Amino acid sequence: MTGRKGKAFAHEDTFIQKIWRQMLCPYMAITIFLFLAACTAPGPTASPSATPDLQATIDAALAGTQAAEANLQATVDAAIAATAQAAVTPTGADLSEQSEEATVDEIETTVDSCASNTAAASTASEATSDDALTAEEADQIYTYYQLAYADLEEAYALLSGYYAFYGELAQESLDLLHDLEEDLDDLNAALGELNTAILIIQTQLIAGATPSAGDIARLETAADSANTAADNARTMAGTWATAHEIEIAERAAEVNYTIAEAIPANRVDTITSVYTFLDDLKAALLDRVISADELALLLVDRANALAGIDAHGGATLQKAVDPLNQITVMIATGNFPAARAAIPDFEAILPDRP
């Protein structure tokens, strides 16, 4: 979902103002009607048959007022519909040039930023404690909402990309990642309610109306709920990141725990085993993603090659030991870009294929 920031922010003051100008017509019509009625009313010497129908005038004015109020509500509804928070449809971020650890750090940072902006919106809504809210205060709350929602969209994009690129390797911490996703869903819903609440008040303020106590209370409740949901998401992001760090260390350690399954019988077979590792590595990285099965195969390839080098290798093959270890650890820990970058130098030090 890279590039999705701002998608939900269709709200523009010019749009609401345009609708509001259209809404003013009934009020103006009522005023002109009453003015003309007063100007054209007959004097005290007029005959009884020319006496104006006072009740009809009152009824007409009342009907006009009710129509104007209904038009105000229609304006509010139209503004909300036009600026409604768009549903998040995750499109995974392209993480092909980013390591797994860097992605986890970015997700945690993005969720933290979202929580901070949501908290700022909640704090700004405390200005309603005097049961009043200015247009400037309302705009400030909406600005923080926009920032929080942009962060939320980015977090969804990163999570979706994480599943695509590293989901198969990160089996141990996936449950916590699912929990984080659920917390973000709760935050998404809470921000949607905050968006609606603040738009109602903004539309009323632009129209020159005073927001009702009920609308202000709705805003306060929405802001508090969003803040709570954001705090939950931030806590879960930290919990997941910590568990993921442990999982990364365990995967790195697993590299050295894997034993050879087919020890090469001679130097030629040893060289062949090193190229088997290289070929399987290139094949696995073709789609820029490593599956659990591909990692398991590479771990065995490495162990076989190292066993052959230990038994039959000379000075040339000894140079391949460190790259073999380093590249395998890169793969195991989700640093695919670094592994791809290391292939040319690794291949350059190898003897010719048998």
Contacts in CASP RR format, 6 or more apart in sequence:
PFRMAT RR
TARGET T0000
AUTHOR 0000-0000-0000
METHOD contacts of the structure
MODEL  1
MTGRKGKAFAHEDTFIQKIWRQMLCPYMAITIFLFLAACTAPGPTASPSA
TPDLQATIDAALAGTQAAEANLQATVDAAIAATAQAAVTPTGADLSEQSE
EATVDEIETTVDSCASNTAAASTASEATSDDALTAEEADQIYTYYQLAYA
DLEEAYALLSGYYAFYGELAQESLDLLHDLEEDLDDLNAALGELNTAILI
IQTQLIAGATPSAGDIARLETAADSANTAADNARTMAGTWATAHEIEIAE
RAAEVNYTIAEAIPANRVDTITSVYTFLDDLKAALLDRVISADELALLLV
DRANALAGIDAHGGATLQKAVDPLNQITVMIATGNFPAARAAIPDFEAIL
PDRP
1 88 0 8 1.000
1 90 0 8 1.000
1 91 0 8 1.000
1 92 0 8 1.000
1 93 0 8 1.000
1 153 0 8 1.000
1 154 0 8 1.000
1 156 0 8 1.000
1 157 0 8 1.000
1 158 0 8 1.000
1 160 0 8 1.000
2 91 0 8 1.000
2 92 0 8 1.000
2 93 0 8 1.000
2 94 0 8 1.000
2 154 0 8 1.000
2 157 0 8 1.000
3 157 0 8 1.000
4 91 0 8 1.000
4 153 0 8 1.000
4 154 0 8 1.000
4 157 0 8 1.000
5 150 0 8 1.000
5 153 0 8 1.000
5 154 0 8 1.000
6 146 0 8 1.000
6 149 0 8 1.000
6 150 0 8 1.000
6 153 0 8 1.000
7 86 0 8 1.000
7 153 0 8 1.000
8 85 0 8 1.000
8 86 0 8 1.000
8 149 0 8 1.000
8 153 0 8 1.000
8 195 0 8 1.000
9 83 0 8 1.000
9 146 0 8 1.000
9 149 0 8 1.000
10 82 0 8 1.000
10 83 0 8 1.000
10 84 0 8 1.000
11 79 0 8 1.000
11 82 0 8 1.000
11 83 0 8 1.000
11 142 0 8 1.000
11 199 0 8 1.000
11 202 0 8 1.000
13 206 0 8 1.000
15 79 0 8 1.000
15 82 0 8 1.000
15 83 0 8 1.000
16 75 0 8 1.000
16 79 0 8 1.000
16 202 0 8 1.000
16 203 0 8 1.000
16 206 0 8 1.000
17 206 0 8 1.000
19 75 0 8 1.000
19 78 0 8 1.000
19 79 0 8 1.000
20 75 0 8 1.000
20 203 0 8 1.000
20 206 0 8 1.000
20 207 0 8 1.000
22 75 0 8 1.000
23 68 0 8 1.000
23 71 0 8 1.000
23 72 0 8 1.000
23 74 0 8 1.000
23 75 0 8 1.000
23 207 0 8 1.000
26 64 0 8 1.000
26 67 0 8 1.000
26 68 0 8 1.000
26 71 0 8 1.000
27 68 0 8 1.000
29 64 0 8 1.000
30 61 0 8 1.000
30 64 0 8 1.000
30 65 0 8 1.000
30 68 0 8 1.000
33 60 0 8 1.000
33 61 0 8 1.000
34 57 0 8 1.000
34 61 0 8 1.000
37 52 0 8 1.000
37 57 0 8 1.000
41 52 0 8 1.000
42 50 0 8 1.000
42 51 0 8 1.000
42 52 0 8 1.000
72 204 0 8 1.000
72 207 0 8 1.000
72 209 0 8 1.000
75 203 0 8 1.000
75 207 0 8 1.000
76 199 0 8 1.000
76 200 0 8 1.000
76 203 0 8 1.000
76 204 0 8 1.000
79 199 0 8 1.000
79 202 0 8 1.000
79 203 0 8 1.000
80 196 0 8 1.000
80 199 0 8 1.000
80 200 0 8 1.000
80 203 0 8 1.000
83 195 0 8 1.000
83 199 0 8 1.000
84 195 0 8 1.000
84 196 0 8 1.000
85 149 0 8 1.000
85 191 0 8 1.000
85 192 0 8 1.000
85 195 0 8 1.000
85 196 0 8 1.000
88 152 0 8 1.000
88 153 0 8 1.000
88 156 0 8 1.000
88 188 0 8 1.000
90 156 0 8 1.000
90 157 0 8 1.000
90 159 0 8 1.000
90 160 0 8 1.000
91 157 0 8 1.000
91 160 0 8 1.000
92 157 0 8 1.000
92 158 0 8 1.000
92 160 0 8 1.000
92 161 0 8 1.000
92 164 0 8 1.000
93 157 0 8 1.000
93 158 0 8 1.000
93 160 0 8 1.000
93 161 0 8 1.000
94 161 0 8 1.000
95 103 0 8 1.000
95 158 0 8 1.000
95 161 0 8 1.000
95 162 0 8 1.000
95 164 0 8 1.000
95 165 0 8 1.000
95 166 0 8 1.000
96 165 0 8 1.000
96 288 0 8 1.000
96 336 0 8 1.000
96 337 0 8 1.000
97 337 0 8 1.000
98 106 0 8 1.000
98 337 0 8 1.000
99 333 0 8 1.000
99 334 0 8 1.000
99 335 0 8 1.000
99 336 0 8 1.000
99 337 0 8 1.000
99 338 0 8 1.000
100 162 0 8 1.000
100 165 0 8 1.000
100 166 0 8 1.000
100 169 0 8 1.000
100 170 0 8 1.000
100 248 0 8 1.000
100 333 0 8 1.000
100 334 0 8 1.000
100 335 0 8 1.000
101 245 0 8 1.000
101 248 0 8 1.000
101 333 0 8 1.000
101 334 0 8 1.000
101 335 0 8 1.000
103 158 0 8 1.000
103 161 0 8 1.000
103 162 0 8 1.000
103 165 0 8 1.000
103 166 0 8 1.000
104 162 0 8 1.000
104 240 0 8 1.000
104 241 0 8 1.000
104 244 0 8 1.000
104 245 0 8 1.000
105 241 0 8 1.000
106 158 0 8 1.000
107 155 0 8 1.000
107 158 0 8 1.000
107 159 0 8 1.000
107 162 0 8 1.000
107 237 0 8 1.000
107 241 0 8 1.000
108 237 0 8 1.000
108 238 0 8 1.000
108 240 0 8 1.000
108 241 0 8 1.000
110 151 0 8 1.000
110 154 0 8 1.000
110 155 0 8 1.000
110 158 0 8 1.000
111 151 0 8 1.000
111 155 0 8 1.000
111 180 0 8 1.000
111 184 0 8 1.000
111 233 0 8 1.000
111 234 0 8 1.000
111 237 0 8 1.000
112 234 0 8 1.000
112 237 0 8 1.000
113 147 0 8 1.000
113 151 0 8 1.000
114 148 0 8 1.000
114 151 0 8 1.000
114 152 0 8 1.000
114 155 0 8 1.000
114 187 0 8 1.000
114 230 0 8 1.000
114 233 0 8 1.000
114 234 0 8 1.000
115 230 0 8 1.000
115 231 0 8 1.000
115 233 0 8 1.000
115 234 0 8 1.000
117 144 0 8 1.000
117 145 0 8 1.000
117 147 0 8 1.000
117 148 0 8 1.000
117 151 0 8 1.000
118 144 0 8 1.000
118 148 0 8 1.000
118 187 0 8 1.000
118 191 0 8 1.000
118 226 0 8 1.000
118 227 0 8 1.000
118 229 0 8 1.000
118 230 0 8 1.000
119 227 0 8 1.000
119 230 0 8 1.000
119 231 0 8 1.000
120 144 0 8 1.000
120 147 0 8 1.000
121 141 0 8 1.000
121 144 0 8 1.000
121 145 0 8 1.000
121 148 0 8 1.000
121 194 0 8 1.000
121 223 0 8 1.000
121 226 0 8 1.000
121 227 0 8 1.000
122 223 0 8 1.000
122 224 0 8 1.000
122 226 0 8 1.000
122 227 0 8 1.000
124 137 0 8 1.000
124 140 0 8 1.000
124 141 0 8 1.000
124 144 0 8 1.000
124 223 0 8 1.000
125 141 0 8 1.000
125 219 0 8 1.000
125 220 0 8 1.000
125 223 0 8 1.000
126 220 0 8 1.000
127 133 0 8 1.000
127 134 0 8 1.000
127 137 0 8 1.000
128 137 0 8 1.000
128 216 0 8 1.000
128 219 0 8 1.000
128 220 0 8 1.000
131 213 0 8 1.000
131 216 0 8 1.000
132 216 0 8 1.000
133 201 0 8 1.000
133 205 0 8 1.000
133 211 0 8 1.000
133 216 0 8 1.000
133 219 0 8 1.000
134 205 0 8 1.000
135 202 0 8 1.000
135 205 0 8 1.000
135 206 0 8 1.000
138 198 0 8 1.000
138 201 0 8 1.000
138 202 0 8 1.000
138 205 0 8 1.000
139 202 0 8 1.000
141 198 0 8 1.000
141 219 0 8 1.000
141 223 0 8 1.000
142 198 0 8 1.000
142 199 0 8 1.000
142 202 0 8 1.000
145 191 0 8 1.000
145 194 0 8 1.000
145 195 0 8 1.000
145 198 0 8 1.000
148 191 0 8 1.000
148 226 0 8 1.000
148 230 0 8 1.000
149 191 0 8 1.000
149 195 0 8 1.000
152 184 0 8 1.000
152 187 0 8 1.000
152 188 0 8 1.000
152 191 0 8 1.000
155 184 0 8 1.000
156 184 0 8 1.000
159 177 0 8 1.000
159 180 0 8 1.000
159 181 0 8 1.000
159 184 0 8 1.000
162 170 0 8 1.000
162 177 0 8 1.000
163 177 0 8 1.000
164 289 0 8 1.000
165 288 0 8 1.000
165 289 0 8 1.000
165 336 0 8 1.000
166 334 0 8 1.000
167 174 0 8 1.000
168 289 0 8 1.000
168 290 0 8 1.000
168 291 0 8 1.000
168 292 0 8 1.000
169 251 0 8 1.000
169 290 0 8 1.000
169 291 0 8 1.000
169 292 0 8 1.000
169 295 0 8 1.000
169 332 0 8 1.000
169 334 0 8 1.000
170 177 0 8 1.000
170 244 0 8 1.000
170 247 0 8 1.000
171 292 0 8 1.000
172 243 0 8 1.000
172 246 0 8 1.000
172 247 0 8 1.000
172 250 0 8 1.000
173 240 0 8 1.000
173 243 0 8 1.000
173 244 0 8 1.000
173 247 0 8 1.000
176 236 0 8 1.000
176 239 0 8 1.000
176 240 0 8 1.000
176 243 0 8 1.000
176 244 0 8 1.000
177 240 0 8 1.000
179 236 0 8 1.000
179 240 0 8 1.000
180 233 0 8 1.000
180 236 0 8 1.000
180 237 0 8 1.000
180 240 0 8 1.000
183 229 0 8 1.000
183 232 0 8 1.000
183 233 0 8 1.000
183 236 0 8 1.000
184 233 0 8 1.000
186 229 0 8 1.000
186 232 0 8 1.000
186 233 0 8 1.000
187 226 0 8 1.000
187 229 0 8 1.000
187 230 0 8 1.000
187 232 0 8 1.000
187 233 0 8 1.000
189 229 0 8 1.000
190 222 0 8 1.000
190 225 0 8 1.000
190 226 0 8 1.000
190 228 0 8 1.000
190 229 0 8 1.000
190 230 0 8 1.000
191 226 0 8 1.000
192 222 0 8 1.000
193 222 0 8 1.000
193 225 0 8 1.000
193 226 0 8 1.000
194 219 0 8 1.000
194 222 0 8 1.000
194 223 0 8 1.000
194 225 0 8 1.000
194 226 0 8 1.000
196 222 0 8 1.000
197 215 0 8 1.000
197 218 0 8 1.000
197 219 0 8 1.000
197 221 0 8 1.000
197 222 0 8 1.000
197 223 0 8 1.000
198 219 0 8 1.000
198 222 0 8 1.000
200 211 0 8 1.000
200 215 0 8 1.000
200 218 0 8 1.000
201 211 0 8 1.000
201 215 0 8 1.000
201 216 0 8 1.000
201 219 0 8 1.000
204 210 0 8 1.000
204 211 0 8 1.000
204 215 0 8 1.000
205 211 0 8 1.000
248 333 0 8 1.000
248 334 0 8 1.000
251 332 0 8 1.000
251 333 0 8 1.000
252 329 0 8 1.000
252 332 0 8 1.000
252 333 0 8 1.000
254 299 0 8 1.000
254 332 0 8 1.000
255 299 0 8 1.000
255 302 0 8 1.000
255 325 0 8 1.000
255 328 0 8 1.000
255 329 0 8 1.000
255 332 0 8 1.000
258 299 0 8 1.000
258 300 0 8 1.000
258 302 0 8 1.000
258 303 0 8 1.000
259 303 0 8 1.000
260 300 0 8 1.000
260 303 0 8 1.000
260 304 0 8 1.000
260 306 0 8 1.000
260 307 0 8 1.000
260 308 0 8 1.000
261 300 0 8 1.000
261 303 0 8 1.000
261 304 0 8 1.000
262 273 0 8 1.000
262 304 0 8 1.000
263 304 0 8 1.000
263 307 0 8 1.000
263 308 0 8 1.000
263 311 0 8 1.000
264 270 0 8 1.000
264 272 0 8 1.000
264 273 0 8 1.000
264 304 0 8 1.000
264 305 0 8 1.000
264 307 0 8 1.000
264 308 0 8 1.000
264 311 0 8 1.000
264 312 0 8 1.000
266 312 0 8 1.000
267 312 0 8 1.000
267 313 0 8 1.000
267 314 0 8 1.000
267 317 0 8 1.000
268 354 0 8 1.000
269 308 0 8 1.000
269 312 0 8 1.000
270 305 0 8 1.000
270 308 0 8 1.000
270 309 0 8 1.000
270 311 0 8 1.000
270 312 0 8 1.000
270 313 0 8 1.000
270 317 0 8 1.000
271 317 0 8 1.000
271 350 0 8 1.000
271 351 0 8 1.000
271 353 0 8 1.000
271 354 0 8 1.000
272 353 0 8 1.000
272 354 0 8 1.000
273 301 0 8 1.000
273 304 0 8 1.000
273 305 0 8 1.000
273 308 0 8 1.000
274 305 0 8 1.000
274 309 0 8 1.000
274 317 0 8 1.000
274 320 0 8 1.000
274 324 0 8 1.000
274 350 0 8 1.000
275 350 0 8 1.000
275 353 0 8 1.000
276 301 0 8 1.000
276 304 0 8 1.000
276 305 0 8 1.000
277 298 0 8 1.000
277 301 0 8 1.000
277 302 0 8 1.000
277 304 0 8 1.000
277 305 0 8 1.000
277 324 0 8 1.000
278 343 0 8 1.000
278 346 0 8 1.000
278 347 0 8 1.000
278 350 0 8 1.000
280 294 0 8 1.000
280 297 0 8 1.000
280 298 0 8 1.000
280 301 0 8 1.000
281 298 0 8 1.000
281 301 0 8 1.000
281 327 0 8 1.000
281 331 0 8 1.000
281 339 0 8 1.000
281 343 0 8 1.000
282 343 0 8 1.000
284 290 0 8 1.000
284 291 0 8 1.000
284 294 0 8 1.000
284 297 0 8 1.000
284 298 0 8 1.000
284 331 0 8 1.000
285 336 0 8 1.000
285 339 0 8 1.000
285 340 0 8 1.000
288 336 0 8 1.000
288 340 0 8 1.000
289 336 0 8 1.000
290 298 0 8 1.000
290 331 0 8 1.000
290 334 0 8 1.000
290 336 0 8 1.000
295 331 0 8 1.000
295 332 0 8 1.000
298 328 0 8 1.000
298 331 0 8 1.000
299 328 0 8 1.000
299 332 0 8 1.000
302 324 0 8 1.000
302 325 0 8 1.000
302 328 0 8 1.000
305 320 0 8 1.000
305 324 0 8 1.000
306 321 0 8 1.000
306 324 0 8 1.000
306 325 0 8 1.000
309 317 0 8 1.000
309 318 0 8 1.000
309 320 0 8 1.000
309 321 0 8 1.000
316 349 0 8 1.000
316 350 0 8 1.000
316 351 0 8 1.000
317 351 0 8 1.000
319 349 0 8 1.000
320 346 0 8 1.000
320 349 0 8 1.000
320 350 0 8 1.000
323 342 0 8 1.000
323 345 0 8 1.000
323 346 0 8 1.000
323 349 0 8 1.000
324 346 0 8 1.000
326 342 0 8 1.000
327 339 0 8 1.000
327 342 0 8 1.000
327 343 0 8 1.000
327 346 0 8 1.000
330 336 0 8 1.000
330 338 0 8 1.000
330 339 0 8 1.000
330 342 0 8 1.000
331 339 0 8 1.000
END
